[in-house]
Amino acid sequence: MAFGHTANHNGAALRPRSGPAGAPFARTAPRQRARLRLLRRSAAAVDVATTEPGAASRCPPCPLGEALRAWVQANGGHMDPRLVVTERAPSGCRGVVATRAISAEDIAADGPPIRVPEAIYMTADDASEVLQRRIDEHWGPAAAAAPGPLAWLRLGSRGARGPPPPVSEVDGLSRLALLLAHERGKGEASRWWPYVANLAGPAPCAWLMEPPALRAALRDLLAARCGGDAGGAARAAALAAAWEAQIAAAGRVARARAAALAGAYGDALGVDAAGLAWAMGQVVSRAFGRGDDVALAPLVDSCNHRGGAGVPFPLYARDPGQPRAGNGGGGGANGGSSGGGEGAPQPGRAETLACVSPQAGGKAVGLEAGEELCISYSAIAGGGEGALGVFLTFGFLPDDCPLD
C-alpha cells in the first residue's frame, strides 16, 4: 500500500473511517494500491508549542527510538542524523525533534529527513497472511469455518466454539489489531519488534481514558472553547455530558469487539481481550488508510500534530538509496500533485517510501535546533470528521479543528 498524494484540500481522498463504534469493513483489497488514504495519527496531548532556546539539549534520544531508527535504515529507509525520537519533545510527549538546525536548502539537496519503505509497514494484508498461517497451524487448514456474515463481531459474542472464520473475513482495522497484539506477544521474535516496542504505552483514544481523566479533559477542553460567560459554561456542561456518554458507548462497543475477537482467535494467536483492546486503540489512533487498505507506518507515526504542517507523501526509488520525489518531492502543500509523470512509480524497479518533511502553510521550511518535525492531523482527516470523532480518536482537539 502506498501513501496517496494529497495536494488537493477538498478531502475527497482523505475520508477517514468511523471510530470504534463504526461498522465492519469490506473484504480485503489488493496488496498493490495506487494510494493509501491517510487516516488518523496518534496524538500529542497538546498542540506543539513554540520551541524555546536550548530545547535541543533537553530532548535526548530515547533508546527505543534509536533502535527504531536503526531498523528503518537497515531496511532501506532514512532518518536525518540531526533528528531524534525523544520522550521530551516540546509537545510534552514523545516526538521527533531536531538536535541541530536543518535548513530548507539541506532538505532540498538531501531529500526528506524521514523516508520509510512501505515494505516495513504493518498492514491488514500482512495480517491476513501471517495470522491465517498461525490459525491453520493451530486448527488445521481443513478446519476453517466457512466464510459468512460476521454479526458475532458486531454483537461482541461469537456464541460458538471450534475453528473461527478465515481472518480475511474480518474488517481491516480489527485484523490489523489482531496482528499487532500477536506480534507484541512474540516479543523480539517479531520482525516488527523495533516498531512494536515503541508502542509500549496506552493509546491516547478518549474511549480508553479512565472516567475521572476523561471528565477533566472534557471540562478543560470545552470550557476553553465555549467561553467563560454563563451561556458558554452551560453549553460546555451540556456538551461534556453528551460527549462523555457517547465516548463511553464507543468504549463498550470497542471492548466487546476485542472480547469477540479474542474468543474467536485468541487460542490460536495467543492474544486476549485486554491485549486486543490495547491494540485496537493503537491502530485506531495511528493507522493510515481506510477500510481494508490500512497500515501502521513505523517512524512516520512518531510525528505529532501542528496546525499548518504538511502530511506524509510518497517518494519513488529506482533502486535502494536512490529516492526521487513524486512530482516535486514535497515542495507543494502536501508533497506534490496527484498526477503521474516524472515521479510516478516505474514498473518493476520502483520502491515507494513514505516521507515526512517540515512544512508551514503549504511551503517547505527548515527546522531550528530543538524544533519538532510535525504533521497536520487536521489535514490528514480532510475535514470529514466532527470534533467529537477527532477527540474520540486522539484524546485531544487540535486548535484548527472547530468545535461545531
C-alpha positions in Angstrom: 0.0 0.0 0.0 1.2 3.5 -0.8 0.6 6.9 0.6 -1.7 8.9 -1.6 -1.0 12.3 -3.0 -2.9 15.0 -1.1 -2.2 18.3 -2.8 -5.9 19.0 -3.1 -7.6 20.0 0.1 -11.2 19.0 -0.6 -10.8 15.9 1.5 -12.0 13.6 -1.3 -9.0 11.3 -0.9 -8.8 11.7 2.8 -12.1 10.5 4.1 -11.4 8.8 7.5 -13.4 5.7 8.6 -15.6 5.8 11.6 -14.2 5.2 15.1 -14.5 2.1 17.3 -18.3 2.2 17.1 -18.3 2.0 13.3 -19.4 -0.9 11.2 -17.0 -3.6 9.9 -15.4 -3.1 6.6 -15.4 -4.7 3.2 -13.3 -7.7 2.2 -9.5 -7.5 1.6 -8.3 -5.1 -1.0 -5.4 -5.9 -3.4 -1.9 -5.6 -2.0 -0.7 -3.1 -4.6 -2.7 0.0 -4.2 -2.3 3.2 -6.2 -2.7 5.1 -3.0 -3.3 4.8 0.8 -5.7 7.3 2.1 -4.4 8.9 5.2 -6.5 8.2 8.3 -5.5 9.2 11.8 -2.4 9.6 13.7 -1.8 9.0 17.4 -1.9 12.3 19.1 0.1 14.6 21.4 -1.7 15.7 24.5 -1.4 19.3 23.4 -0.6 21.2 20.2 3.1 21.8 19.7 4.3 24.9 21.4 6.9 27.4 20.2 10.4 25.9 20.6 12.3 27.5 23.5 16.1 28.3 23.2 18.2 25.4 24.3 15.4 22.9 23.8 17.7 20.5 21.9 19.8 19.8 25.0 16.6 18.9 26.8 15.4 16.4 24.2 17.8 13.4 24.5 17.2 10.4 22.2 15.3 7.5 23.7 16.9 4.1 23.3 13.8 2.6 21.7 13.7 5.4 19.2 17.3 4.8 18.3 16.6 1.1 17.8 13.7 2.1 15.6 16.0 4.4 13.6 18.5 1.6 13.1 15.8 -0.9 12.0 14.2 1.6 9.5 17.6 2.4 8.0 18.6 -1.3 7.8 15.5 -1.9 5.7 16.3 0.9 3.2 14.8 3.9 5.0 16.4 7.1 6.2 16.2 9.4 9.2 18.3 12.5 9.2 21.1 12.1 11.8 20.1 15.5 13.2 16.7 14.1 14.2 15.9 12.1 17.3 12.9 10.4 18.7 12.7 11.7 22.3 10.3 11.3 25.2 10.7 15.0 26.0 9.6 16.8 22.8 8.2 20.3 23.0 4.7 19.0 22.7 5.0 17.4 26.1 5.3 13.8 25.0 7.3 11.5 22.6 8.1 13.1 19.3 10.6 13.7 16.6 13.0 16.7 17.3 15.9 18.3 15.5 19.0 18.3 17.7 20.7 20.7 15.2 19.3 23.1 12.6 18.2 21.5 9.3 17.7 24.2 6.7 15.2 24.1 3.8 18.3 24.1 1.5 19.6 21.0 3.2 16.3 19.2 2.6 16.2 20.3 -1.0 19.6 18.9 -1.5 19.4 15.7 0.6 15.8 14.8 0.4 13.1 14.5 3.1 14.5 13.9 6.6 12.3 10.9 7.2 11.8 8.2 4.5 10.3 4.9 5.4 9.9 2.0 2.8 6.4 0.6 2.6 7.9 -2.9 2.8 8.1 -2.5 6.6 4.6 -1.2 7.1 2.4 -3.4 9.2 -0.7 -3.9 7.0 -4.1 -5.6 7.0 -2.8 -7.7 4.2 0.1 -8.8 6.3 -2.4 -9.7 9.0 -4.3 -12.0 6.6 -1.1 -13.8 5.6 0.6 -14.0 9.0 -2.4 -14.7 11.1 -4.1 -17.3 8.9 -0.9 -19.3 8.7 -0.8 -19.4 12.5 -4.5 -20.2 12.7 -4.1 -23.1 10.3 -1.2 -24.4 12.3 -3.4 -24.4 15.4 -6.7 -25.8 13.9 -5.5 -27.4 10.7 -6.1 -25.9 7.3 -9.1 -28.0 6.5 -10.9 -27.0 9.7 -11.5 -23.3 8.9 -15.1 -22.3 9.3 -16.9 -21.3 6.1 -17.0 -17.6 5.4 -20.2 -15.8 6.4 -21.7 -12.7 7.9 -19.8 -11.6 11.0 -22.7 -10.4 13.1 -21.0 -12.0 16.1 -18.2 -9.5 15.8 -20.6 -6.6 15.9 -22.6 -8.1 18.7 -19.5 -8.9 20.8 -20.0 -12.6 21.0 -19.5 -15.5 18.6 -21.6 -18.0 20.5 -19.8 -21.0 19.1 -16.6 -22.9 19.7 -14.2 -24.5 17.2 -12.4 -23.2 14.2 -13.1 -19.5 13.5 -13.9 -17.9 10.2 -11.0 -17.1 7.9 -9.3 -14.0 9.3 -9.6 -12.3 5.9 -13.3 -12.0 6.6 -12.7 -9.6 9.5 -12.6 -5.9 8.8 -9.2 -4.3 8.2 -8.7 -2.4 11.4 -9.7 -5.4 13.6 -7.3 -7.6 11.5 -4.5 -5.1 12.0 -5.2 -5.0 15.7 -5.1 -8.8 15.8 -1.7 -8.7 14.1 -0.3 -6.0 16.4 -1.4 -7.9 19.5 0.0 -11.2 18.1 3.4 -9.6 17.3 3.5 -7.9 20.6 3.2 -11.3 22.3 6.1 -12.7 20.2 8.5 -10.1 21.6 11.9 -9.9 20.0 11.0 -12.8 17.7 8.6 -10.4 15.8 10.0 -9.0 12.6 8.3 -5.7 13.6 9.6 -5.7 17.1 11.7 -2.4 16.9 8.5 -0.7 16.0 6.1 -2.6 18.3 8.4 -2.0 21.3 7.9 1.8 20.7 4.1 1.3 21.3 4.5 0.2 24.9 2.2 2.8 26.5 -1.5 3.2 26.2 -3.1 4.7 23.1 -4.5 8.3 23.5 -8.0 7.4 22.4 -10.7 9.1 24.6 -12.6 5.8 24.9 -9.5 4.3 26.7 -9.3 7.1 29.3 -10.3 6.4 32.9 -13.6 8.3 33.7 -12.0 10.9 36.0 -9.3 11.7 33.5 -11.9 11.9 30.7 -14.2 14.2 32.6 -11.2 16.5 33.4 -10.1 16.6 29.8 -13.6 17.3 28.6 -14.1 20.0 31.2 -10.9 21.8 30.3 -11.4 21.5 26.5 -15.0 22.6 26.4 -14.6 25.4 28.9 -11.8 26.9 26.8 -13.8 26.5 23.6 -17.2 27.7 24.8 -16.2 30.8 26.7 -16.4 31.8 30.3 -19.7 33.6 30.5 -22.9 31.9 31.8 -24.1 30.8 28.4 -20.7 29.3 27.5 -20.5 27.5 30.8 -23.9 26.0 30.3 -23.1 24.9 26.8 -19.8 23.4 27.9 -21.5 21.4 30.6 -24.2 20.1 28.2 -21.6 19.1 25.6 -19.4 17.4 28.2 -22.3 15.3 29.4 -23.3 14.3 25.9 -19.7 13.6 24.8 -18.9 11.5 27.9 -22.0 9.3 27.2 -21.1 8.8 23.6 -17.5 8.1 24.4 -18.5 5.5 27.0 -20.8 3.9 24.4 -17.9 3.7 21.9 -15.7 2.2 24.5 -18.2 -0.5 25.3 -18.5 -1.4 21.6 -14.7 -1.5 21.2 -14.2 -3.7 24.3 -17.0 -6.0 23.2 -15.3 -6.4 19.8 -12.0 -7.1 21.4 -13.6 -9.8 23.5 -15.3 -11.3 20.5 -12.0 -11.4 18.5 -10.2 -12.9 21.5 -12.9 -15.5 21.8 -12.6 -16.5 18.2 -8.9 -16.2 17.5 -7.2 -15.9 20.9 -6.3 -19.6 21.4 -4.5 -19.8 18.0 -2.9 -16.4 18.2 -2.0 -16.1 21.9 -4.0 -12.9 22.4 -6.6 -11.9 25.0 -9.3 -9.2 25.2 -7.2 -6.8 27.2 -4.3 -7.0 24.7 -6.7 -6.6 21.8 -8.3 -3.5 23.4 -4.8 -2.0 23.7 -4.0 -2.9 20.1 -7.3 -1.5 18.8 -6.6 1.8 20.5 -3.1 1.9 18.9 -4.5 1.0 15.4 -7.5 3.4 15.5 -5.3 6.3 16.6 -2.2 5.6 14.5 -3.3 3.8 11.3 -3.2 5.4 7.9 -5.9 4.5 5.3 -9.4 3.3 5.5 -11.4 0.0 5.1 -9.1 -2.9 4.3 -6.5 -0.6 2.8 -4.9 0.3 6.2 -1.4 0.2 7.6 0.8 1.3 10.5 3.8 3.3 9.2 6.8 3.0 11.6 8.5 6.2 12.5 6.1 8.3 10.4 3.6 7.9 13.2 6.0 9.2 15.7 5.4 12.7 14.4 3.0 14.9 16.5 0.4 17.4 15.3 0.9 21.0 14.4 -1.7 23.2 12.6 -0.4 24.2 9.2 2.1 21.4 8.9 2.1 19.0 5.9 1.2 15.4 5.6 3.2 12.3 4.7 3.8 12.0 0.9 5.4 9.4 -1.4 8.9 9.1 -2.9 9.7 6.6 -5.6 13.1 5.0 -5.6 14.7 3.5 -8.8 16.8 1.3 -6.5 17.7 1.3 -2.8 19.3 4.5 -1.7 18.3 6.5 -4.8 15.0 8.2 -4.0 13.3 10.6 -6.2 10.3 12.8 -5.4 6.8 12.2 -6.6 6.1 15.4 -8.6 8.2 17.8 -6.7 9.4 15.9 -3.7 7.2 17.5 -1.1 7.7 21.1 -2.2 3.9 21.6 -2.5 1.4 21.8 0.3 1.3 18.1 0.8 4.1 16.7 -1.3 3.1 17.2 -4.9 0.1 16.8 -7.2 -1.8 13.6 -7.7 -0.8 13.1 -11.4 1.7 10.8 -13.0 4.8 11.9 -14.9 8.3 12.0 -13.7 7.6 11.0 -10.1 5.2 8.1 -11.0 6.3 4.6 -10.0 8.4 2.7 -12.6 7.1 -0.8 -13.1 9.4 -3.5 -11.9 12.0 -1.2 -10.3 10.3 1.4 -8.1 10.1 1.2 -4.3 7.7 3.6 -2.6 8.8 5.4 0.6 6.5 7.3 2.9 8.2 10.7 3.7 7.8 13.5 6.2 9.3 16.9 5.6 8.8 20.1 7.5 6.2 22.5 6.0 4.3 25.5 7.2 1.3 27.0 5.4 1.9 24.9 2.4 5.6 25.9 2.0 8.8 23.8 2.6 10.7 25.1 5.6 13.6 24.0 7.7 13.8 23.1 11.4 15.6 25.0 14.2 17.5 23.1 16.8 15.0 21.8 19.3 12.1 22.2 17.0 9.7 19.3 16.4 9.1 17.7 13.0 5.3 17.6 12.8 2.4 16.6 10.5 -1.2 18.0 10.5 -3.8 15.6 11.7 -6.5 18.1 10.6 -5.2 18.0 7.0 -5.0 14.2 7.1 -8.6 13.9 8.3 -9.6 16.2 5.5 -12.5 17.7 7.4 -14.5 14.5 7.2 -14.9 14.0 10.9 -16.6 16.2 13.6 -14.9 17.4 16.8 -16.3 14.5 18.8 -14.8 12.0 16.4 -11.4 13.6 16.4 -11.4 13.8 20.2 -12.6 10.2 20.5 -9.7 9.1 18.4 -6.9 11.3 19.6 -7.9 12.3 23.1 -7.4 16.0 22.2 -8.8 18.5 19.8 -6.4 20.4 17.6 -6.7 24.2 17.7 -7.6 24.3 14.0 -10.4 21.8 14.4 -13.7 23.7 15.0 -16.0 22.6 17.8 -19.1 22.8 15.6 
